[in-house]
């Protein structure tokens, strides 16, 4: 281990002050004169200079000794710290206990100073021995506390590492060489821990691109590591099924790669809107998405936003084929779970709600609507949710169940929407007449609607089909 420059300078200074201290020490000792009744101090100029050099020598020697201790391992540090102290204590104890029986002017002066007499029943020397022992124990305790203080820091650091609460900054332990090594090891562990934590966090962020964080929330999990095959939970939720179809056949005007990128550019418009309204995309279906929401009003608001955004995008890209979006919204019980095998796990939702949403898309296309909403979703809407819609018919399922469907009017421009609201009853009467095979009344109702709103596509389609039915039965 290389010696620091400051330590080299201290050694030079210590030697420089030790030499005159040793030379002038006789003058210092001569200045302390025993008298038998105590000590007299007769300091000369040389004695004062000798005292100053001795003090400086002890200061610099102490600093060097402290630095020496810091280069030692804990066991050596404790030994070298306590050995001189113990030797001084032992020498002091021997002298205090034995000074009672010593002869000479110096011994008499010490006895007079410490009030120790030579009488057999005088125990003052034992009292001084006790005081010296107490002082020794106090200094011993302070020395051990100081030497072992880094241990408490190591303990706190390991506790924080164990709990994952340690900061990224380097942890300072202090102490000697051994503790410096421990400090470096702790900081390496902390660094590796943080690196692993960052990688896990990054993995979770990457995983959220494939497994939305809302999916974790539905399953009651916090990260991808917690997902296990077979995890599932059943909850009430709302699905949004969105199809993106070209008004013309895109493949005729674009290459396969251009076709893919074109549809993907629209999906990039849809996905942020789903997240904005607290939903998540369960599946990308090539030219569409299946999204899930916990509240039906969020799904409906999101559907309106998607339709408006696609209209804006179509208008801004007149040189490219336009995209026709159709959306269906349905609510019910959904199972959120992890399927697959141990080699590949995949999150998914399983429910008749999803199948129904897919069939609703066929009705969307059949009657020319943009946004169809099942009655189950309307029933879950809060009373203060302002929303205009009209009845468009029923979807008959294989088990005989009939699902009432409703078209949102909020998507339409304001002027058209207000007209459709006023004609709502007439339109719905036409739908009911059509379902009851009263095609003449249905035709009359839709003709009435088209008289005021000529571009109402559902009325136009119903009118034509009613007219065809009338011709078939004529």
C-alpha positions, 0 to 999 in steps of 0.5 A: 500500500503506497504511503500518502504524501501528507503522511510523508510530510507529517513524518518529516515534521515529526522527526524535525520536532522530535530532535530538538525535543530530545535535546531540550528535554533535560532542561524541561525535567530540570525545571520540575524540582521535587521539594519533599512537600511537592514540586516546584516549577522553575522554567527557563527559556530553554525549558519552555522551548523544550516543552513546546517541542515536546508538545508538538512532538506528541501532537504529530506523533499522535497523528501519525499513530492514528494514521498507522492504526487506520491502516490496520485491520480491526484486531490489530487496530484494537491491539495497538490502541490498547497496548500502550494504554495498558502499559501506561496503566500498569506502570502507573498502578505499580508506582501508585501502589508502591510509592508508599514504600519508596524512598527518595526526594521524588517519592516524598514529593509524589506522596505529598502531592497525592496525600499518601502517607506511610502509615499502615492504615492509610489507604489513599494510595488505593483510592488513587489506584481506583481513580486510575483504574476508572480513568483507564476503563473510561479511556478503554471504553471510548477507544473501543467505541471509536474503533468499532463505530464503523461496525454499526454503520456496516450493520445499518448498511446491510439492513438497508441492503437487505430491505432494498432501501439503500440509496444509489450514492456510495455508502461511507463506513469509515474506520481502518483498512479492513472497513475500507475493504468492507465499504468497497464491497458494500458499495459493489453490492449496492451498485449490483443491486441497483443495476439489477433493480434497474434492469427489472424496472426496465424489463417491466417497462418493456413488458408493459408494451406487451402486457399492459400495466392495467392487466397487472392491476386486474390480476392483483400483480405488480410485475411480470415476475409475479405472473404465473401460468393459470393466474386468473380473475373474474371481473365486470368490464367493458370491451371495445372492438374496433375494426379499421377497414379501407373505404377502397381496397388498400392492397390495390394501391399500396404494396404489402409493406406500405399497406402494413405501415399504413394500417399501423399508423392508424393503430398508433392513433388508436392506442394512445386514446385507449390509454388516455381513457384508462383502458388497455389493448388486449389484442391487436387484430391486424387491422383492428384492436380489442380494448378493455375498460373498467367503466363503460363511459370510458369506453364510449368516450374513447370510441368517440375520440377514436372516430373523430381522430380517424376522421381528422387523419383521413382529411389530412391524408387525401392522397391516401385511401381513407380508413373506415372505423367501426366500433362496438362496445359491450359489457359483462363478466370477463376472465382475465388470465395467463394461458399457454405453457411454461415455455410461453405464457400469454395474458388474455381475456376470455368471455362471451362479451368478446364474441358478442362484440365481434358479432356486433361488428357484423351488424355495424357493417350490415346497417352502416353504423359507426358505433354500436353499444349493447344494452348491457353497457347502457345499463351500467352508465352513471345517471349523470353521463350525457349521451344521445343514442337510438335503438337500431335493432337486436342481435339474435344469438344461437342460444335464442338470446336477443341483445338490443343494440343502440347507435351513438349519435354523439359521433355525428356533427352537431347539426346532423346530431340534432336532426337525428335526435328529433327523428329518433322516435320515428327511426326506432319505430321503423326499426321495430316495424322492420323486425316485426316484418311490417315492411311497408310501415318500416319503409314509410318511417325510414323514408320520412327520416331520409326526407330530413337527413338524406345522408343517414346511412342506417335509414338508407340501408333499412329503407332499401331492405324494406323495399326489397322485402316488399318486392319479394312479397308482391 
